[in-house]
Amino acid sequence: MRCHRSKRRTGNPSGAALRRGDTSHGVQDLLKLFFTTTSLTVFAASAMGQSELSPSEADLPERAKIYSPYAERAEHMPSFAEGVFWGDTHLHTRFSSDSGMIGNLLGPDEAYAFAKGEQVVSSTGQPTKLLRPLDFLVVSDHAEALGLAPYIAEANPDLLATENGRRWYDMVNAGEGYEAFREWGSYLFTGDPIKSRKMQINVWERQTEAAERHNDPGVFTALIGFEWTSLNTEETPSNLHRVVIFKDDGEKASRVVPFSAYDSPDPEDLWAWMQSYEDETGGSVLAIPHNGNLSNGLMFATERLNGEPLTREYAETRMRWEPLYEVTQIKGDGETHPALSTTDEFADYGTWDKGDIAGVKPKLPEMLPYEYARSALQIGLQQEAELGVNPFKFGMVGSTDAHTSLASTREENYWGKFAGTEPMPDRWEHYVIKAFSGEDSLSTFAYEELASGLAGVWARENTREALFDAMMRKETYATTGTRISVRFFGGWDYASEDIFRPDAVEIGYERGVPMGGDLPMRGDAAAPTFMVGALKDSWSGNLDRIQIVKGWVDEAGERQERIYDVACADRAITEEGQCDGPVGDTVDEANAIWLNNIGEAEMRAVWTDPDFNRDHRAVYYARVLEIPTPTWQAYDQEFFQMEMSGDIPLSHQERAYTSPIWYTPEG
């Protein structure tokens, strides 16, 4: 295996550039030279698109030289990104029925204030604040019966004039909000129980107006969005949920009413609605699916909901509207499953695999490949060979899906899924979703929640337009809540020293493609080479390792995968491409404390695929692991001086997943 690891500046060949938690501001500033200058320009795309009619370099006008390299970038590379922006693309407020009806008192204004770093009072009366503000937020309240919860809270006379509205108002005010929510939820299979377009329009306008108030270009971005919440059918229950995000301002977004699962449970109809929105308004919109792990095999199925096989048109349409997938959040991690990735020691992380989201039907083993990102990326390669287009060619983000209006992902500052799972001594025993089937083995509980996740977006500036464009280009990555900075490039001729050059980012783009890109075949190259770098979150654990996860389709058309460790803290890489032993563990679970005296602050590597076959379709992404640290459950035990029972994780390894880079052979 050809792998060039990071080296310490002292010249010691066995280590990395920085280690043992050296996170002084001076060091961090130097390291950010690599991690905070990047580009959204996909140079390979232009190379692939060139034809014989394109002008030669000699025919192009001479470009004026500009002394300042940063002014030159602004002049000649308008899409060059200057940094990573952190946000949550999936947050619910009291405007969602499954939030406001069961105790959330905070609306969009409080959600934005909290995301911007202000202290707010939670629905359970507790002061709370983020360690660091977010750069952007999508308030994504459910389209289904949008407005029901705030209308109940306001005793809206139009709502109280309806039978269901009056009934649920009485139940909520009698302290039976959860029962009212479950009763309302049963209508997701049968149709809208309120049927008030006036209510939807009114509350959607409130949503868009709140986003306009808080959007501050260059400082904080409030992207407008909503969630389409399809459970499919009662006979075949699933989780086909998508968050729909607008590039546009409130004036344009408010011309429509969000499309809901009452309109259709089929994502193909959602895509048609999105096309109509763009046609009618000239705006732009995208959708991000989530929780394939609760879809019972339908999220990445190889047939449509109508039972017909996938077609080229389906694949093109899905990829037109869904460039990203939310791979990690509170309701479980969706990278892979231990039954699918049997040789991956880190696969069993935040595993939710009991059944569909509503707890109606149990999970079957044959469903798993069609639920997780890693296997879906491989299935996409198989489908591409058959259809000519890959229907599952998605980038990755993480987000919370919190229903508290509080986008919190730090373990010691975790505010739960719902108001009923905000910090309290017994919250770990509370239901997240009590199974609608009545079978409690299919219910989910608060102790299973992850304090996850965040979306990292590489963009030129913090504006709606720049962030949206970066998402469309898939120059994004997911973390489980930490803020690791990660760069990932693929090319054919990166040199081992390129990763250490001050212009490493420019080299990454000029000689290859970034995360989310396509690596075109090059006839004279033996194998692709990848540059990857990771910088620790200065307020979190040091780094354990960087891995490159490869998926491919072999000669028989079968899916394959392998994980390569390409940078390891304080230890060598074996001939098999694995770290020589674990990084260690300093966590005192009983007291929820740990030491940052193992691992490294920053890692870089240049790696060439040792098992490359130019005839095999392949997909690569980077996974970065931190050293072990305590979970929110451990912090709760220490804070409330109590002990949880059962098999509950008290330590874990936070991680990041980059968007992939794809290789497709000619022909």
C-alpha positions as CSV (number, residue, x, y, z in Angstrom):
1,M,0.0,0.0,0.0
2,R,1.3,3.5,-0.9
3,C,0.4,5.8,1.9
4,H,2.2,9.0,3.0
5,R,1.3,9.9,6.6
6,S,1.7,13.2,8.3
7,K,5.1,13.9,9.9
8,R,6.1,15.9,12.9
9,R,7.9,19.1,12.1
10,T,10.8,17.9,14.3
11,G,11.6,15.4,11.7
12,N,10.7,12.4,13.7
13,P,9.3,10.1,11.0
14,S,7.0,8.1,13.3
15,G,4.5,10.8,14.2
16,A,2.3,13.5,12.8
17,A,2.6,17.3,12.5
18,L,0.9,18.0,15.9
19,R,0.0,15.7,18.7
20,R,-1.1,15.3,22.3
21,G,-3.7,18.0,22.3
22,D,-1.6,21.0,21.3
23,T,-4.5,23.4,20.5
24,S,-2.9,26.8,21.3
25,H,-4.4,29.6,19.3
26,G,-1.1,30.1,17.4
27,V,-1.0,26.5,16.3
28,Q,-4.7,26.5,15.4
29,D,-4.2,29.6,13.2
30,L,-1.3,28.0,11.3
31,L,-3.3,24.8,10.8
32,K,-6.3,26.7,9.4
33,L,-4.1,27.8,6.4
34,F,-5.0,24.4,5.0
35,F,-8.4,23.8,6.3
36,T,-10.1,27.2,5.7
37,T,-9.1,28.0,2.1
38,T,-10.9,25.9,-0.4
39,S,-12.9,26.1,-3.6
40,L,-16.3,25.1,-4.8
41,T,-15.1,25.0,-8.4
42,V,-15.0,21.5,-9.7
43,F,-12.1,21.7,-12.1
44,A,-12.6,18.1,-13.3
45,A,-16.2,18.9,-14.4
46,S,-14.9,21.5,-16.8
47,A,-12.2,19.1,-18.0
48,M,-14.8,16.5,-18.7
49,G,-17.0,18.9,-20.5
50,Q,-14.3,20.2,-22.9
51,S,-14.7,19.4,-26.6
52,E,-12.6,20.0,-29.6
53,L,-14.5,23.2,-30.2
54,S,-13.2,24.7,-27.0
55,P,-10.6,27.5,-27.4
56,S,-7.1,26.6,-26.7
57,E,-5.1,28.3,-23.9
58,A,-3.3,30.4,-26.5
59,D,-6.6,31.7,-27.8
60,L,-7.8,32.9,-24.4
61,P,-7.1,36.6,-23.4
62,E,-4.1,37.1,-21.1
63,R,-5.2,37.2,-17.5
64,A,-4.1,40.3,-15.6
65,K,-1.6,39.6,-12.9
66,I,-2.7,40.7,-9.4
67,Y,-0.2,40.8,-6.6
68,S,-2.5,39.8,-3.8
69,P,-3.4,36.1,-4.2
70,Y,-6.7,36.7,-2.3
71,A,-7.7,39.5,-4.6
72,E,-6.8,37.4,-7.5
73,R,-9.0,34.6,-6.3
74,A,-11.9,37.0,-5.9
75,E,-11.3,38.3,-9.4
76,H,-10.7,35.1,-11.3
77,M,-12.2,32.3,-9.1
78,P,-15.6,33.7,-7.9
79,S,-16.7,30.4,-6.5
80,F,-13.5,29.8,-4.5
81,A,-14.7,29.0,-0.9
82,E,-13.0,30.6,2.0
83,G,-14.1,28.4,4.9
84,V,-16.4,25.8,6.4
85,F,-19.7,26.9,7.8
86,W,-21.5,24.9,10.5
87,G,-25.2,24.5,10.7
88,D,-28.3,22.3,11.3
89,T,-30.5,21.7,8.3
90,H,-33.3,19.9,10.3
91,L,-34.8,21.6,13.4
92,H,-38.4,21.7,14.6
93,T,-40.1,24.3,16.7
94,R,-43.5,24.5,18.4
95,F,-45.0,25.0,15.0
96,S,-44.7,21.2,14.3
97,S,-47.6,19.2,15.7
98,D,-45.3,16.5,17.2
99,S,-43.4,19.3,19.0
100,G,-45.9,22.0,20.1
101,M,-48.6,19.5,21.1
102,I,-46.3,17.7,23.5
103,G,-44.7,20.5,25.4
104,N,-42.4,22.6,23.2
105,L,-43.1,26.3,23.9
106,L,-40.4,27.8,21.7
107,G,-41.0,29.1,18.2
108,P,-38.8,30.0,15.3
109,D,-37.6,33.2,16.9
110,E,-36.2,31.4,19.9
111,A,-34.7,28.7,17.6
112,Y,-32.8,31.3,15.6
113,A,-31.7,33.2,18.8
114,F,-30.4,30.0,20.3
115,A,-28.5,29.1,17.1
116,K,-27.0,32.5,17.0
117,G,-25.5,32.0,20.5
118,E,-28.1,33.8,22.7
119,Q,-29.2,32.3,26.0
120,V,-32.8,31.2,26.0
121,V,-35.1,29.4,28.5
122,S,-36.1,25.9,27.4
123,S,-39.6,24.6,27.4
124,T,-38.9,23.0,30.8
125,G,-37.9,26.3,32.2
126,Q,-34.1,25.8,32.2
127,P,-31.6,28.4,30.9
128,T,-29.5,27.1,28.0
129,K,-26.9,28.4,25.6
130,L,-24.5,27.1,22.9
131,L,-20.8,27.0,23.5
132,R,-20.3,28.5,20.0
133,P,-23.0,29.9,17.6
134,L,-24.0,28.1,14.5
135,D,-23.4,29.8,11.1
136,F,-26.7,28.7,9.6
137,L,-30.0,27.1,10.5
138,V,-33.0,25.5,8.7
139,V,-36.2,25.6,10.7
140,S,-38.0,22.7,9.1
141,D,-41.4,22.3,10.7
142,H,-43.6,19.5,9.4
143,A,-45.8,20.4,6.4
144,E,-48.5,18.1,7.7
145,A,-51.2,20.1,9.5
146,L,-48.7,23.0,9.7
147,G,-50.2,25.4,12.2
148,L,-52.2,23.0,14.3
149,A,-50.0,23.2,17.3
150,P,-49.7,27.0,17.5
151,Y,-53.5,27.3,16.8
152,I,-54.1,25.0,19.8
153,A,-51.8,27.2,21.9
154,E,-53.6,30.3,20.8
155,A,-57.1,28.8,21.1
156,N,-57.8,29.9,17.5
157,P,-61.6,30.1,17.0
158,D,-61.5,28.7,13.5
159,L,-59.7,25.6,14.8
160,L,-62.0,25.2,17.8
161,A,-64.9,25.3,15.4
162,T,-63.8,21.9,14.1
163,E,-64.5,18.6,15.8
164,N,-60.9,17.4,15.9
165,G,-59.5,20.8,16.6
166,R,-61.7,21.2,19.7
167,R,-61.0,17.7,20.9
168,W,-57.2,18.0,20.6
169,Y,-57.3,21.5,22.2
170,D,-59.1,20.1,25.2
171,M,-56.7,17.1,25.4
172,V,-53.6,19.3,25.3
173,N,-55.0,21.7,28.0
174,A,-55.9,18.7,30.1
175,G,-52.3,17.5,30.1
176,E,-52.9,14.8,27.5
177,G,-50.7,16.3,24.8
178,Y,-48.9,13.1,24.0
179,E,-52.1,11.3,23.6
180,A,-53.5,14.1,21.4
181,F,-50.3,13.9,19.3
182,R,-50.6,10.1,18.8
183,E,-54.2,10.5,17.8
184,W,-53.3,13.2,15.3
185,G,-50.4,11.0,14.1
186,S,-52.7,8.2,13.2
187,Y,-54.2,10.4,10.4
188,L,-50.8,10.4,8.6
189,F,-51.9,7.2,6.9
190,T,-55.5,8.3,6.1
191,G,-55.5,12.0,5.3
192,D,-55.6,15.6,6.7
193,P,-58.0,15.7,9.7
194,I,-58.1,19.6,9.7
195,K,-58.1,20.6,6.0
196,S,-57.5,24.3,6.7
197,R,-55.4,25.9,4.0
198,K,-55.9,29.2,5.7
199,M,-54.1,27.9,8.8
200,Q,-51.3,26.5,6.7
201,I,-50.8,29.8,4.8
202,N,-50.9,31.9,8.0
203,V,-48.3,29.8,9.8
204,W,-46.1,29.4,6.8
205,E,-46.0,33.1,6.4
206,R,-45.0,33.4,10.1
207,Q,-42.1,30.9,9.3
208,T,-40.8,32.8,6.3
209,E,-41.1,36.2,8.1
210,A,-39.1,34.8,11.0
211,A,-36.4,33.6,8.6
212,E,-36.3,37.1,7.0
213,R,-35.9,38.8,10.4
214,H,-32.9,36.6,11.4
215,N,-31.1,36.2,8.1
216,D,-28.0,38.4,8.2
217,P,-25.8,37.8,5.1
218,G,-22.2,37.2,6.0
219,V,-23.0,36.7,9.7
220,F,-25.9,34.2,10.1
221,T,-28.0,32.5,7.4
222,A,-31.6,31.5,8.0
223,L,-32.4,29.1,5.2
224,I,-36.2,28.7,4.7
225,G,-37.4,25.1,4.7
226,F,-40.0,22.5,5.8
227,E,-40.2,18.8,6.3
228,W,-42.3,16.5,4.0
229,T,-43.2,13.6,6.3
230,S,-44.2,10.5,4.4
231,L,-44.8,7.2,6.3
232,N,-45.8,5.5,3.1
233,T,-48.8,3.3,3.8
234,E,-50.3,1.5,6.7
235,E,-49.7,-1.8,5.0
236,T,-46.0,-0.9,4.2
237,P,-45.0,1.6,6.9
238,S,-41.7,3.4,6.4
239,N,-39.8,6.6,6.9
240,L,-39.4,8.5,3.6
241,H,-39.0,11.9,5.2
242,R,-37.3,14.8,3.3
243,V,-36.4,18.3,4.4
244,V,-37.0,20.7,1.6
245,I,-34.7,23.8,1.5
246,F,-35.2,27.0,-0.4
247,K,-32.4,29.1,-1.8
248,D,-34.8,32.0,-2.0
249,D,-36.1,34.7,0.3
250,G,-39.4,34.8,2.1
251,E,-41.2,36.7,-0.6
252,K,-40.6,34.0,-3.1
253,A,-41.0,31.0,-0.8
254,S,-44.3,32.3,0.6
255,R,-45.9,32.1,-2.8
256,V,-46.4,28.4,-2.2
257,V,-47.8,26.3,0.6
258,P,-45.5,23.4,1.7
259,F,-46.2,20.1,0.0
260,S,-47.3,17.5,2.6
261,A,-47.6,13.8,2.8
262,Y,-51.4,14.4,2.8
263,D,-50.9,15.6,-0.8
264,S,-49.0,12.4,-1.6
265,P,-46.7,9.9,0.3
266,D,-44.6,9.3,-2.9
267,P,-41.4,11.3,-3.2
268,E,-41.8,11.4,-7.0
269,D,-44.8,13.7,-6.4
270,L,-42.7,15.8,-4.1
271,W,-40.1,16.2,-6.9
272,A,-42.9,17.2,-9.3
273,W,-44.0,19.9,-6.8
274,M,-40.5,21.1,-6.5
275,Q,-40.3,21.4,-10.3
276,S,-43.5,23.4,-10.3
277,Y,-42.2,25.7,-7.7
278,E,-39.1,26.5,-9.7
279,D,-41.0,26.8,-12.9
280,E,-43.6,29.2,-11.4
281,T,-41.3,31.4,-9.3
282,G,-37.8,31.1,-10.9
283,G,-36.5,30.0,-7.5
284,S,-34.4,27.1,-6.4
285,V,-35.1,24.2,-4.0
286,L,-33.5,20.9,-2.9
287,A,-34.5,18.0,-0.7
288,I,-32.5,16.0,1.9
289,P,-33.8,12.6,2.9
290,H,-33.1,11.3,6.4
291,N,-33.5,8.2,8.6
292,G,-33.2,5.5,6.0
293,N,-32.5,3.3,9.1
294,L,-36.2,3.6,10.0
295,S,-37.6,3.1,6.4
296,N,-37.8,-0.7,6.5
297,G,-35.9,-1.0,3.3
298,L,-37.6,1.6,1.2
299,M,-35.2,4.6,1.4
300,F,-32.8,3.2,-1.2
301,A,-34.9,0.5,-2.7
302,T,-34.3,-0.6,-6.3
303,E,-38.0,-0.3,-7.2
304,R,-40.4,2.6,-7.0
305,L,-43.3,2.8,-4.6
306,N,-45.6,1.8,-7.4
307,G,-43.8,-1.5,-7.7
308,E,-42.1,-0.7,-10.9
309,P,-38.3,-1.0,-11.3
310,L,-36.1,2.1,-11.3
311,T,-35.6,3.8,-14.6
312,R,-33.0,6.2,-16.0
313,E,-35.6,9.0,-15.7
314,Y,-36.2,8.2,-12.0
315,A,-32.5,8.2,-11.3
316,E,-31.9,11.5,-13.1
317,T,-34.9,13.1,-11.3
318,R,-33.9,11.9,-7.9
319,M,-30.4,13.2,-8.3
320,R,-31.7,16.5,-9.7
321,W,-33.6,17.2,-6.5
322,E,-31.7,15.2,-3.8
323,P,-28.0,15.9,-3.9
324,L,-27.5,15.2,-0.2
325,Y,-28.4,12.6,2.5
326,E,-28.7,13.3,6.2
327,V,-26.5,10.4,7.4
328,T,-26.5,11.0,11.2
329,Q,-29.0,12.6,13.7
330,I,-30.7,12.0,17.0
331,K,-32.7,9.0,15.7
332,G,-29.6,7.0,15.0
333,D,-26.5,7.0,12.8
334,G,-27.0,5.9,9.2
335,E,-23.5,5.4,7.8
336,T,-23.6,1.6,8.0
337,H,-24.9,-1.4,10.1
338,P,-22.7,-4.0,11.8
339,A,-24.5,-6.8,9.9
340,L,-23.6,-5.2,6.6
341,S,-20.0,-4.1,7.5
342,T,-18.9,-7.2,9.4
343,T,-15.2,-6.3,9.4
344,D,-15.7,-2.6,10.5
345,E,-15.0,-2.3,14.2
346,F,-16.7,1.1,14.3
347,A,-19.9,0.1,12.5
348,D,-22.1,-0.4,15.5
349,Y,-22.5,3.3,16.3
350,G,-25.9,4.7,17.3
351,T,-27.7,1.7,15.7
352,W,-31.5,2.0,15.6
353,D,-32.8,-1.1,13.9
354,K,-36.1,-2.2,15.6
355,G,-38.5,-1.4,12.8
356,D,-40.2,1.5,11.0
357,I,-40.3,4.9,12.5
358,A,-43.8,4.5,13.9
359,G,-43.1,1.1,15.4
360,V,-45.7,-0.7,13.3
361,K,-43.7,-3.5,11.7
362,P,-40.3,-5.0,12.8
363,K,-37.1,-4.9,10.9
364,L,-36.1,-7.8,8.7
365,P,-32.4,-8.5,7.8
366,E,-33.1,-8.3,4.1
367,M,-34.2,-4.6,4.6
368,L,-30.8,-3.4,5.9
369,P,-28.8,-2.9,2.6
370,Y,-31.5,-0.5,1.4
371,E,-31.4,1.7,4.6
372,Y,-27.7,2.7,5.1
373,A,-25.5,5.2,3.3
374,R,-22.5,2.9,2.7
375,S,-24.5,0.1,1.1
376,A,-26.7,2.6,-0.8
377,L,-23.6,4.1,-2.4
378,Q,-22.6,0.7,-3.6
379,I,-26.1,-0.1,-4.8
380,G,-26.0,3.1,-6.7
381,L,-23.0,1.8,-8.6
382,Q,-24.9,-1.3,-9.5
383,Q,-27.9,0.7,-10.7
384,E,-25.6,3.0,-12.7
385,A,-24.3,-0.1,-14.6
386,E,-27.8,-1.0,-15.5
387,L,-29.5,2.3,-16.0
388,G,-26.6,4.5,-17.1
389,V,-27.3,6.9,-14.2
390,N,-26.6,6.5,-10.5
391,P,-29.8,7.2,-8.4
392,F,-27.9,7.2,-5.1
393,K,-25.1,9.6,-5.8
394,F,-25.5,11.7,-2.7
395,G,-23.3,13.8,-0.6
396,M,-23.5,13.7,3.2
397,V,-24.6,16.1,6.0
398,G,-25.6,15.6,9.6
399,S,-28.3,17.5,11.5
400,T,-30.3,17.1,14.7
401,D,-34.0,16.6,14.0
402,A,-34.5,18.0,17.5
403,H,-38.1,19.0,18.3
404,T,-37.1,21.4,21.1
405,S,-36.2,24.4,19.0
406,L,-32.7,23.9,20.4
407,A,-29.9,22.8,17.9
408,S,-27.6,21.3,20.6
409,T,-25.1,18.5,19.8
410,R,-22.5,18.7,22.5
411,E,-22.7,15.7,24.9
412,E,-22.5,17.9,28.0
413,N,-25.1,20.3,26.7
414,Y,-27.6,17.9,25.1
415,W,-31.3,19.0,25.1
416,G,-33.0,15.9,23.8
417,K,-35.3,15.0,21.0
418,F,-38.6,16.4,22.5
419,A,-39.5,18.7,25.5
420,G,-40.1,15.5,27.4
421,T,-36.5,14.4,27.0
422,E,-34.9,17.7,28.0
423,P,-32.5,17.3,30.9
424,M,-34.1,15.7,34.0
425,P,-33.0,12.8,36.2
426,D,-35.3,10.2,34.6
427,R,-35.4,11.4,31.0
428,W,-33.4,8.4,29.8
429,E,-36.5,6.2,30.5
430,H,-38.9,8.4,28.5
431,Y,-40.4,7.4,25.2
432,V,-39.2,8.9,22.0
433,I,-41.9,7.2,19.9
434,K,-44.2,4.8,21.6
435,A,-44.9,2.1,19.1
436,F,-48.2,2.7,17.2
437,S,-48.6,-1.1,17.0
438,G,-48.8,-1.4,20.8
439,E,-45.8,-3.7,20.7
440,D,-43.4,-2.1,23.1
441,S,-40.3,-3.9,21.7
442,L,-40.7,-1.6,18.7
443,S,-40.8,1.6,20.8
444,T,-37.8,3.9,21.0
445,F,-36.6,5.5,24.2
446,A,-34.5,8.5,25.2
447,Y,-31.5,6.5,26.3
448,E,-31.1,5.5,22.6
449,E,-30.8,9.0,21.4
450,L,-27.6,10.4,19.9
451,A,-26.5,14.0,20.5
452,S,-26.0,14.2,16.7
453,G,-25.4,15.8,14.2
454,L,-24.0,18.8,12.3
455,A,-23.6,19.8,8.7
456,G,-20.2,21.2,7.5
457,V,-20.5,23.2,4.3
458,W,-17.5,24.5,2.4
459,A,-18.6,27.8,0.8
460,R,-17.2,31.1,-0.3
461,E,-19.4,33.1,2.1
462,N,-22.1,32.7,4.7
463,T,-25.2,33.5,2.5
464,R,-28.2,31.6,1.3
465,E,-26.9,31.6,-2.2
466,A,-23.4,30.3,-1.4
467,L,-24.5,27.7,1.1
468,F,-27.2,26.4,-1.2
469,D,-24.8,26.2,-4.2
470,A,-22.3,24.3,-2.1
471,M,-25.0,21.8,-1.1
472,M,-26.0,21.3,-4.7
473,R,-22.3,20.6,-5.5
474,K,-22.1,18.2,-2.5
475,E,-19.1,20.0,-1.0
476,T,-20.4,19.1,2.4
477,Y,-19.8,16.6,5.2
478,A,-21.5,15.2,8.3
479,T,-20.3,15.0,11.9
480,T,-21.9,13.5,14.9
481,G,-21.9,16.9,16.6
482,T,-18.3,17.7,16.8
483,R,-16.7,20.4,14.6
484,I,-13.8,18.5,13.0
485,S,-12.5,20.3,9.9
486,V,-12.0,17.9,7.0
487,R,-10.7,18.2,3.5
488,F,-10.9,15.4,0.9
489,F,-9.6,15.5,-2.7
490,G,-9.2,12.9,-5.3
491,G,-6.9,13.0,-8.3
492,W,-4.3,11.0,-10.3
493,D,-1.0,12.7,-9.6
494,Y,-0.8,14.2,-6.1
495,A,2.7,14.0,-4.7
496,S,3.4,13.0,-1.1
497,E,4.6,16.5,-0.2
498,D,1.6,18.3,-1.7
499,I,-0.5,17.9,1.4
500,F,2.1,20.0,3.3
501,R,2.4,22.8,0.8
502,P,0.8,26.2,1.8
503,D,-1.2,26.0,-1.5
504,A,-2.4,22.5,-0.8
505,V,-6.0,23.4,-1.3
506,E,-5.3,25.0,-4.7
507,I,-3.4,21.9,-5.7
508,G,-6.3,19.7,-4.6
509,Y,-8.6,21.4,-7.0
510,E,-6.3,22.0,-9.9
511,R,-5.1,18.4,-10.1
512,G,-8.4,16.7,-9.0
513,V,-11.8,17.1,-7.4
514,P,-13.1,17.8,-3.9
515,M,-15.5,15.8,-1.9
516,G,-18.7,15.4,-3.8
517,G,-16.9,15.3,-7.2
518,D,-16.4,12.8,-10.0
519,L,-13.0,11.6,-10.8
520,P,-12.7,11.0,-14.5
521,M,-10.6,8.2,-15.9
522,R,-7.1,9.0,-17.0
523,G,-5.5,6.6,-19.3
524,D,-1.9,7.0,-18.2
525,A,-2.6,6.7,-14.4
526,A,-2.2,3.5,-12.6
527,A,-4.5,4.3,-9.7
528,P,-6.3,7.3,-8.1
529,T,-4.6,9.2,-5.3
530,F,-6.4,11.0,-2.5
531,M,-5.4,13.9,-0.3
532,V,-7.1,14.1,3.1
533,G,-6.6,16.4,6.1
534,A,-8.4,16.7,9.4
535,L,-8.1,19.3,12.1
536,K,-9.6,18.6,15.5
537,D,-12.4,20.6,17.1
538,S,-10.6,22.8,19.6
539,W,-13.3,22.1,22.2
540,S,-13.4,18.3,21.7
541,G,-11.3,15.2,21.6
542,N,-8.1,14.8,19.7
543,L,-8.1,12.7,16.6
544,D,-7.6,8.9,16.6
545,R,-7.4,8.2,12.8
546,I,-8.4,9.0,9.3
547,Q,-9.9,6.3,7.2
548,I,-10.9,6.0,3.6
549,V,-13.9,3.9,3.0
550,K,-14.0,2.3,-0.5
551,G,-17.0,0.7,-2.2
552,W,-17.0,-1.0,-5.6
553,V,-18.7,-3.4,-7.9
554,D,-16.7,-6.4,-8.9
555,E,-16.6,-8.4,-12.2
556,A,-19.7,-10.4,-11.1
557,G,-21.6,-7.3,-10.3
558,E,-21.4,-7.8,-6.6
559,R,-21.0,-5.1,-4.0
560,Q,-17.7,-4.9,-2.1
561,E,-16.2,-2.6,0.5
562,R,-13.0,-2.1,2.4
563,I,-11.7,0.4,4.9
564,Y,-8.1,1.7,4.8
565,D,-6.5,3.5,7.8
566,V,-4.4,6.3,6.2
567,A,-3.4,8.3,9.2
568,C,-3.0,7.0,12.8
569,A,-2.3,8.9,16.0
570,D,0.9,7.7,17.8
571,R,1.2,4.4,15.9
572,A,2.1,2.9,12.6
573,I,0.0,1.6,9.8
574,T,0.4,-2.1,9.2
575,E,0.9,-3.8,5.9
576,E,-2.8,-4.6,5.9
577,G,-3.6,-0.9,5.9
578,Q,-4.8,-0.7,9.5
579,C,-3.7,1.2,12.6
580,D,-1.3,-0.9,14.7
581,G,-3.7,-1.1,17.7
582,P,-6.3,1.2,19.3
583,V,-5.5,4.8,20.2
584,G,-6.2,4.2,23.9
585,D,-8.9,5.3,26.2
586,T,-8.8,7.9,29.0
587,V,-12.5,8.1,29.8
588,D,-13.6,7.8,33.4
589,E,-17.2,6.9,32.7
590,A,-18.3,7.1,36.4
591,N,-17.3,10.7,36.6
592,A,-17.7,11.7,33.0
593,I,-14.2,13.0,32.6
594,W,-11.4,12.3,30.2
595,L,-7.9,13.5,29.2
596,N,-6.8,15.0,25.9
597,N,-3.3,13.5,26.2
598,I,-3.6,10.9,23.5
599,G,-4.4,11.3,19.8
600,E,-3.3,14.1,17.6
601,A,-4.6,17.6,16.9
602,E,-4.1,17.5,13.1
603,M,-3.6,14.8,10.5
604,R,-2.8,14.7,6.8
605,A,-2.2,11.9,4.3
606,V,-1.8,11.3,0.7
607,W,-3.0,7.8,-0.2
608,T,-3.0,5.8,-3.4
609,D,-5.6,3.0,-3.8
610,P,-3.5,-0.3,-3.7
611,D,-6.4,-2.4,-5.0
612,F,-7.6,-0.3,-7.9
613,N,-9.1,-1.9,-11.0
614,R,-9.8,0.6,-13.7
615,D,-12.8,-1.5,-14.9
616,H,-14.6,-1.4,-11.6
617,R,-17.0,1.4,-10.6
618,A,-15.9,2.7,-7.2
619,V,-16.8,5.3,-4.6
620,Y,-14.6,6.7,-1.8
621,Y,-15.2,8.8,1.3
622,A,-13.2,9.7,4.3
623,R,-14.2,8.9,7.9
624,V,-12.4,10.7,10.7
625,L,-12.6,9.4,14.3
626,E,-11.9,11.2,17.6
627,I,-10.4,9.6,20.7
628,P,-13.0,8.2,23.1
629,T,-15.0,10.8,25.1
630,P,-18.1,10.5,27.4
631,T,-21.6,10.4,26.0
632,W,-24.5,12.6,27.1
633,Q,-25.7,9.6,29.2
634,A,-22.5,9.6,31.2
635,Y,-22.8,13.4,31.7
636,D,-26.4,13.0,32.9
637,Q,-25.4,10.3,35.4
638,E,-22.8,12.5,36.9
639,F,-24.9,15.7,36.9
640,F,-28.0,14.1,38.4
641,Q,-26.1,11.6,40.6
642,M,-28.1,8.6,39.4
643,E,-27.4,5.5,37.4
644,M,-29.0,4.2,34.3
645,S,-29.7,0.5,33.9
646,G,-29.2,-1.7,30.8
647,D,-26.7,-1.6,28.0
648,I,-26.3,2.2,27.6
649,P,-23.1,3.6,26.0
650,L,-21.2,5.9,28.4
651,S,-18.3,6.6,26.0
652,H,-18.0,6.7,22.3
653,Q,-15.8,8.1,19.4
654,E,-17.3,11.1,17.7
655,R,-16.8,11.1,13.9
656,A,-17.1,12.8,10.6
657,Y,-18.1,11.5,7.2
658,T,-17.2,13.4,4.0
659,S,-19.2,13.4,0.9
660,P,-17.8,10.8,-1.5
661,I,-15.7,11.0,-4.6
662,W,-16.9,8.7,-7.5
663,Y,-14.8,6.9,-10.1
664,T,-16.6,5.6,-13.3
665,P,-14.7,3.7,-16.0
666,E,-15.1,4.7,-19.6
667,G,-17.9,2.9,-21.5
